[in-house]
């Protein structure tokens, strides 16, 4: 009832909480979407295995079956010499020149998709493949993948630091708001204590108030994130289509939304408890 009698003040307090909660949550979800976009990293970091020119199709397929049994490999694609020539003609624009050659100069190859993007593990895997018979060259280029992973790690640390700062700010905001309510009810609280009211009896409504502030801020933050991702998705989809991709932001999962709401409730409760614990000792009946 007290919160409803001060609708604007209560709304703006919840709005401040919502903004502070939505920033780290939104950045975390963006990083998560970027990580899922990088789910094709395994394909981008494929190991290209070029076989000898005299390797037969049976030998190439035998290498394929052998590598599929490797615990660090999830997929192996065999490309025959004829398929390699066809692909090269299609993408290089040198189709006519290649047709004049007496024989196919391109070797058969294998595209090995690793299970994990780990530099040391990939290097060991490349060395093992290089030691196989009929393998002429193994090519591995994951430099850009390492850079992207480093950028994501930097982003995660930034989000963590921002989350800590904003949680501290939320505790101050909610705590200061509860403190003002306590000051406005100072005389009432002193009277309650004079007639035998316990600290827990006095503390309870302020804890409820903190929980309600947290709940309101959590709901607003959830709505802001839903609207923000929906608005941002329009530009993301247009950009992805320019690159021939169907990527789109996943939005806010329901479980993450409830986690946000639960975290907001806990923050409101904890901030109210700290504020009441500090000021309740000062409100002794005179």
Secondary structure as a PSIPRED ss2 file (coil, helix, strand):
# PSIPRED VFORMAT (PSIPRED V4.0)

   1 X C   1.000  0.000  0.000
   2 X C   1.000  0.000  0.000
   3 X C   1.000  0.000  0.000
   4 X H   0.000  1.000  0.000
   5 X H   0.000  1.000  0.000
   6 X H   0.000  1.000  0.000
   7 X H   0.000  1.000  0.000
   8 X H   0.000  1.000  0.000
   9 X H   0.000  1.000  0.000
  10 X H   0.000  1.000  0.000
  11 X H   0.000  1.000  0.000
  12 X H   0.000  1.000  0.000
  13 X H   0.000  1.000  0.000
  14 X H   0.000  1.000  0.000
  15 X H   0.000  1.000  0.000
  16 X H   0.000  1.000  0.000
  17 X H   0.000  1.000  0.000
  18 X H   0.000  1.000  0.000
  19 X H   0.000  1.000  0.000
  20 X H   0.000  1.000  0.000
  21 X H   0.000  1.000  0.000
  22 X H   0.000  1.000  0.000
  23 X H   0.000  1.000  0.000
  24 X H   0.000  1.000  0.000
  25 X H   0.000  1.000  0.000
  26 X H   0.000  1.000  0.000
  27 X H   0.000  1.000  0.000
  28 X H   0.000  1.000  0.000
  29 X H   0.000  1.000  0.000
  30 X H   0.000  1.000  0.000
  31 X H   0.000  1.000  0.000
  32 X H   0.000  1.000  0.000
  33 X H   0.000  1.000  0.000
  34 X H   0.000  1.000  0.000
  35 X H   0.000  1.000  0.000
  36 X H   0.000  1.000  0.000
  37 X H   0.000  1.000  0.000
  38 X H   0.000  1.000  0.000
  39 X H   0.000  1.000  0.000
  40 X H   0.000  1.000  0.000
  41 X H   0.000  1.000  0.000
  42 X H   0.000  1.000  0.000
  43 X H   0.000  1.000  0.000
  44 X H   0.000  1.000  0.000
  45 X C   1.000  0.000  0.000
  46 X C   1.000  0.000  0.000
  47 X E   0.000  0.000  1.000
  48 X E   0.000  0.000  1.000
  49 X E   0.000  0.000  1.000
  50 X E   0.000  0.000  1.000
  51 X E   0.000  0.000  1.000
  52 X C   1.000  0.000  0.000
  53 X C   1.000  0.000  0.000
  54 X C   1.000  0.000  0.000
  55 X C   1.000  0.000  0.000
  56 X C   1.000  0.000  0.000
  57 X H   0.000  1.000  0.000
  58 X H   0.000  1.000  0.000
  59 X H   0.000  1.000  0.000
  60 X H   0.000  1.000  0.000
  61 X H   0.000  1.000  0.000
  62 X H   0.000  1.000  0.000
  63 X H   0.000  1.000  0.000
  64 X H   0.000  1.000  0.000
  65 X H   0.000  1.000  0.000
  66 X H   0.000  1.000  0.000
  67 X H   0.000  1.000  0.000
  68 X H   0.000  1.000  0.000
  69 X C   1.000  0.000  0.000
  70 X C   1.000  0.000  0.000
  71 X C   1.000  0.000  0.000
  72 X C   1.000  0.000  0.000
  73 X E   0.000  0.000  1.000
  74 X E   0.000  0.000  1.000
  75 X E   0.000  0.000  1.000
  76 X E   0.000  0.000  1.000
  77 X E   0.000  0.000  1.000
  78 X E   0.000  0.000  1.000
  79 X E   0.000  0.000  1.000
  80 X C   1.000  0.000  0.000
  81 X H   0.000  1.000  0.000
  82 X H   0.000  1.000  0.000
  83 X H   0.000  1.000  0.000
  84 X H   0.000  1.000  0.000
  85 X H   0.000  1.000  0.000
  86 X H   0.000  1.000  0.000
  87 X H   0.000  1.000  0.000
  88 X H   0.000  1.000  0.000
  89 X H   0.000  1.000  0.000
  90 X H   0.000  1.000  0.000
  91 X H   0.000  1.000  0.000
  92 X H   0.000  1.000  0.000
  93 X C   1.000  0.000  0.000
  94 X C   1.000  0.000  0.000
  95 X H   0.000  1.000  0.000
  96 X H   0.000  1.000  0.000
  97 X H   0.000  1.000  0.000
  98 X H   0.000  1.000  0.000
  99 X H   0.000  1.000  0.000
 100 X C   1.000  0.000  0.000
 101 X C   1.000  0.000  0.000
 102 X C   1.000  0.000  0.000
 103 X C   1.000  0.000  0.000
 104 X C   1.000  0.000  0.000
 105 X C   1.000  0.000  0.000
 106 X C   1.000  0.000  0.000
 107 X C   1.000  0.000  0.000
 108 X C   1.000  0.000  0.000
 109 X E   0.000  0.000  1.000
 110 X E   0.000  0.000  1.000
 111 X E   0.000  0.000  1.000
 112 X E   0.000  0.000  1.000
 113 X E   0.000  0.000  1.000
 114 X E   0.000  0.000  1.000
 115 X C   1.000  0.000  0.000
 116 X C   1.000  0.000  0.000
 117 X C   1.000  0.000  0.000
 118 X C   1.000  0.000  0.000
 119 X H   0.000  1.000  0.000
 120 X H   0.000  1.000  0.000
 121 X H   0.000  1.000  0.000
 122 X H   0.000  1.000  0.000
 123 X H   0.000  1.000  0.000
 124 X H   0.000  1.000  0.000
 125 X H   0.000  1.000  0.000
 126 X H   0.000  1.000  0.000
 127 X H   0.000  1.000  0.000
 128 X H   0.000  1.000  0.000
 129 X H   0.000  1.000  0.000
 130 X H   0.000  1.000  0.000
 131 X C   1.000  0.000  0.000
 132 X C   1.000  0.000  0.000
 133 X C   1.000  0.000  0.000
 134 X C   1.000  0.000  0.000
 135 X E   0.000  0.000  1.000
 136 X E   0.000  0.000  1.000
 137 X E   0.000  0.000  1.000
 138 X E   0.000  0.000  1.000
 139 X E   0.000  0.000  1.000
 140 X C   1.000  0.000  0.000
 141 X C   1.000  0.000  0.000
 142 X C   1.000  0.000  0.000
 143 X H   0.000  1.000  0.000
 144 X H   0.000  1.000  0.000
 145 X H   0.000  1.000  0.000
 146 X H   0.000  1.000  0.000
 147 X H   0.000  1.000  0.000
 148 X H   0.000  1.000  0.000
 149 X H   0.000  1.000  0.000
 150 X H   0.000  1.000  0.000
 151 X H   0.000  1.000  0.000
 152 X H   0.000  1.000  0.000
 153 X H   0.000  1.000  0.000
 154 X H   0.000  1.000  0.000
 155 X H   0.000  1.000  0.000
 156 X H   0.000  1.000  0.000
 157 X H   0.000  1.000  0.000
 158 X H   0.000  1.000  0.000
 159 X H   0.000  1.000  0.000
 160 X H   0.000  1.000  0.000
 161 X H   0.000  1.000  0.000
 162 X H   0.000  1.000  0.000
 163 X H   0.000  1.000  0.000
 164 X H   0.000  1.000  0.000
 165 X H   0.000  1.000  0.000
 166 X H   0.000  1.000  0.000
 167 X H   0.000  1.000  0.000
 168 X H   0.000  1.000  0.000
 169 X H   0.000  1.000  0.000
 170 X H   0.000  1.000  0.000
 171 X H   0.000  1.000  0.000
 172 X H   0.000  1.000  0.000
 173 X H   0.000  1.000  0.000
 174 X H   0.000  1.000  0.000
 175 X H   0.000  1.000  0.000
 176 X H   0.000  1.000  0.000
 177 X H   0.000  1.000  0.000
 178 X H   0.000  1.000  0.000
 179 X H   0.000  1.000  0.000
 180 X H   0.000  1.000  0.000
 181 X H   0.000  1.000  0.000
 182 X H   0.000  1.000  0.000
 183 X H   0.000  1.000  0.000
 184 X H   0.000  1.000  0.000
 185 X C   1.000  0.000  0.000
 186 X H   0.000  1.000  0.000
 187 X H   0.000  1.000  0.000
 188 X H   0.000  1.000  0.000
 189 X H   0.000  1.000  0.000
 190 X H   0.000  1.000  0.000
 191 X H   0.000  1.000  0.000
 192 X H   0.000  1.000  0.000
 193 X H   0.000  1.000  0.000
 194 X H   0.000  1.000  0.000
 195 X C   1.000  0.000  0.000
 196 X C   1.000  0.000  0.000
 197 X C   1.000  0.000  0.000
 198 X C   1.000  0.000  0.000
 199 X H   0.000  1.000  0.000
 200 X H   0.000  1.000  0.000
 201 X H   0.000  1.000  0.000
 202 X H   0.000  1.000  0.000
 203 X H   0.000  1.000  0.000
 204 X H   0.000  1.000  0.000
 205 X H   0.000  1.000  0.000
 206 X H   0.000  1.000  0.000
 207 X H   0.000  1.000  0.000
 208 X H   0.000  1.000  0.000
 209 X H   0.000  1.000  0.000
 210 X H   0.000  1.000  0.000
 211 X H   0.000  1.000  0.000
 212 X H   0.000  1.000  0.000
 213 X H   0.000  1.000  0.000
 214 X H   0.000  1.000  0.000
 215 X H   0.000  1.000  0.000
 216 X H   0.000  1.000  0.000
 217 X H   0.000  1.000  0.000
 218 X H   0.000  1.000  0.000
 219 X H   0.000  1.000  0.000
 220 X H   0.000  1.000  0.000
 221 X H   0.000  1.000  0.000
 222 X H   0.000  1.000  0.000
 223 X H   0.000  1.000  0.000
 224 X H   0.000  1.000  0.000
 225 X H   0.000  1.000  0.000
 226 X H   0.000  1.000  0.000
 227 X H   0.000  1.000  0.000
 228 X H   0.000  1.000  0.000
 229 X H   0.000  1.000  0.000
 230 X H   0.000  1.000  0.000
 231 X H   0.000  1.000  0.000
 232 X H   0.000  1.000  0.000
 233 X H   0.000  1.000  0.000
 234 X H   0.000  1.000  0.000
 235 X H   0.000  1.000  0.000
 236 X H   0.000  1.000  0.000
 237 X H   0.000  1.000  0.000
 238 X H   0.000  1.000  0.000
 239 X H   0.000  1.000  0.000
 240 X H   0.000  1.000  0.000
 241 X H   0.000  1.000  0.000
 242 X H   0.000  1.000  0.000
 243 X C   1.000  0.000  0.000
 244 X C   1.000  0.000  0.000
 245 X C   1.000  0.000  0.000
 246 X C   1.000  0.000  0.000
 247 X C   1.000  0.000  0.000
 248 X C   1.000  0.000  0.000
 249 X C   1.000  0.000  0.000
 250 X C   1.000  0.000  0.000
 251 X C   1.000  0.000  0.000
 252 X C   1.000  0.000  0.000
 253 X C   1.000  0.000  0.000
 254 X H   0.000  1.000  0.000
 255 X H   0.000  1.000  0.000
 256 X H   0.000  1.000  0.000
 257 X H   0.000  1.000  0.000
 258 X H   0.000  1.000  0.000
 259 X H   0.000  1.000  0.000
 260 X H   0.000  1.000  0.000
 261 X H   0.000  1.000  0.000
 262 X H   0.000  1.000  0.000
 263 X H   0.000  1.000  0.000
 264 X H   0.000  1.000  0.000
 265 X H   0.000  1.000  0.000
 266 X H   0.000  1.000  0.000
 267 X H   0.000  1.000  0.000
 268 X H   0.000  1.000  0.000
 269 X H   0.000  1.000  0.000
 270 X H   0.000  1.000  0.000
 271 X H   0.000  1.000  0.000
 272 X H   0.000  1.000  0.000
 273 X H   0.000  1.000  0.000
 274 X H   0.000  1.000  0.000
 275 X H   0.000  1.000  0.000
 276 X H   0.000  1.000  0.000
 277 X H   0.000  1.000  0.000
 278 X H   0.000  1.000  0.000
 279 X H   0.000  1.000  0.000
 280 X H   0.000  1.000  0.000
 281 X C   1.000  0.000  0.000
 282 X C   1.000  0.000  0.000
 283 X C   1.000  0.000  0.000
 284 X C   1.000  0.000  0.000
 285 X C   1.000  0.000  0.000
 286 X C   1.000  0.000  0.000
